[in-house]
């Protein structure tokens, strides 16, 4: 609403809060929860300017304060009063009210015995005379319900009591609250200051208890806004809370702004002549403000004064301000709410029909996220693109955009995507698209697109400049796959004696990293992390040796996108660059590698997006790959790499053996990529594994390795490599991708060279992304690079095993 907002922790220390700044000073002071007493000490409410508004009314704060044990302060001055209210209803020391058991009828069946606890929200805009409004939304806790649920009070009463008795019950709710407010404020009449804060207001929370009667009792009063509803992750509580708070500010600030514009440049004339009735300036402003509040469309309905009250003044006497308020309220209620007050059924139908019609205002009111994303720039409905950064430990974010108009629909990522979803946040850059569509059309029409670019930081590193220790870990304590084994960083001794090269790709190992202390992972240099097999090392193959090793060979990959990541890494390393890349979900064959002396083929399996009866079987996909790659030599010049995230089992290995025997290819080299981490996060739209199911994968992985060894196949144990770094996934909803392909325009001279780890260090480094740059001088072309330190480690192990000497 174009207000400039300044924030301060304490009102006493805020240089901005001064009551003597005149019309150029502050207009609204919001004292948030916990700051009320600070505001009461700092602000002199009797000396506020007419344009200055505070969300506190001192008389209410005193009346509903705790006089001891939860006893309301105003009850101490009215002992024995016959109010529909429990005396011990104030402050936080009184016991939480309980709902009597019994008396509940089935949903939808009217019953005279209404048993429920109801939180209602009351906006008091003046104390003398009393003016207050009741919000439509309440939080209802019926008998035998553990948590409250937000609903409209009128609809709840209609559902439980029927049209006639629900109307009577709503009238009793208003009467009870007004009686309590009137009694609470009447105790301070003698203390009324000469000048009061005409523009102050306060949002109170009343807890009402229905115990079988349509007349409730007040069992608790909070002097602030308390909204307690189901603590789930749908954001309903936050959205409803924001709605009530937003409408409160809308009503108050709209009337405030309108009144300021109407009275600007005018001066109150005072009382002149001999007229019987005369309004003070405060009374005149109060009436104008009340009229504007009644005119402003909102979910607040008039509570006090009651428009059903009869006039008590004689025809000859002066008209009181209270009577004027009743007349104004009656006029606007008859004008705007008569149909709603006489036919609740029709009102309920209108509520159900809300949201139908065209999407006229295709903008978002707010973007709700958990954890909260610090958007840059701060959210505004007309700003369509945002950026946000999250820490390394933030692996998921739940998001729910809320449209301004209920006629508009919101979908995430695609036309028919969900309106709310859990997103995995991979390392680096991710993008979330929010589509605002018009649901009035048969096919959703995209009206507006919002985009959030999320950057997730890498694990924080502390550079090592002096003495340090070497620490190792097999599994992260955040996801225990082997409960009986240690987790997290453990001291690791680097072997001093010469080590030999590893004899297989599935030698158990651990990640090692230099740290100041193994007890604190914040003291480690994570840029220098490396994979260390137990008792051996994997040699990193230099490119000339790799090209020679791959000469006249055909390497065939069958599996999912994680297998494809290894394939593109191999292609980049062999061919010095990656000039062809696509997210293939079918069969590909590349014949231009290594001076056209090396062929790489790929077949995507399983094609999970197809109906089960239309998906190619593993046998069909393997045969298609073999046939498209022929002629094939029945020796280690032909390599088959099979595997993926979690679909592989021993049946697939048996099928590989049967197909190769039948195709006379039993002597080719078969490399099995074992299982990998993924699907361990609660993400909408895909399967999510429980901790027990992830632990079962560890057992299944060992069975696959044993079966592959039995068949004489080579194994790359990607599960053992990824399980300790499961948080370091890159883009993808499965949280299973440890690689991604980036493209860039390349321009290098022939003198540029890149070196790679030769394997003589403590382990296979996962931070030395190998980018071969032997290009002709002055070349400039689009090329790609496979990045991802974890994918690099197990891909380098694959190359090492392919080029190992028997």
Beta strands, then each sheet from edge to edge (+ up, - down):
strand 1: 28-29
strand 2: 53-54
strand 3: 115-126
strand 4: 131-135
strand 5: 137-142
strand 6: 149-152
strand 7: 202-211
strand 8: 217-222
strand 9: 300-304
strand 10: 364-370
strand 11: 385-390
strand 12: 396-403
strand 13: 408-412
strand 14: 420-424
strand 15: 428-438
strand 16: 445-456
strand 17: 469-473
strand 18: 490-491
strand 19: 500-501
strand 20: 509-515
strand 21: 530-533
strand 22: 536-537
strand 23: 554-559
strand 24: 587-593
strand 25: 598-604
strand 26: 638-643
strand 27: 669-673
strand 28: 714-716
strand 29: 740-746
strand 30: 764-765
strand 31: 781-787
sheet 1: 1+ 2+
sheet 2: 6+ 5- 3+ 4- 9+
sheet 3: 6+ 5- 3+ 7- 8+
sheet 4: 10+ 12- 14+
sheet 5: 11+ 16+ 15- 13+
sheet 6: 18+ 17- 20+ 21- 30+
sheet 7: 19+ 22+
sheet 8: 24+ 25- 23- 26- 27- 28-
sheet 9: 29+ 31-
end
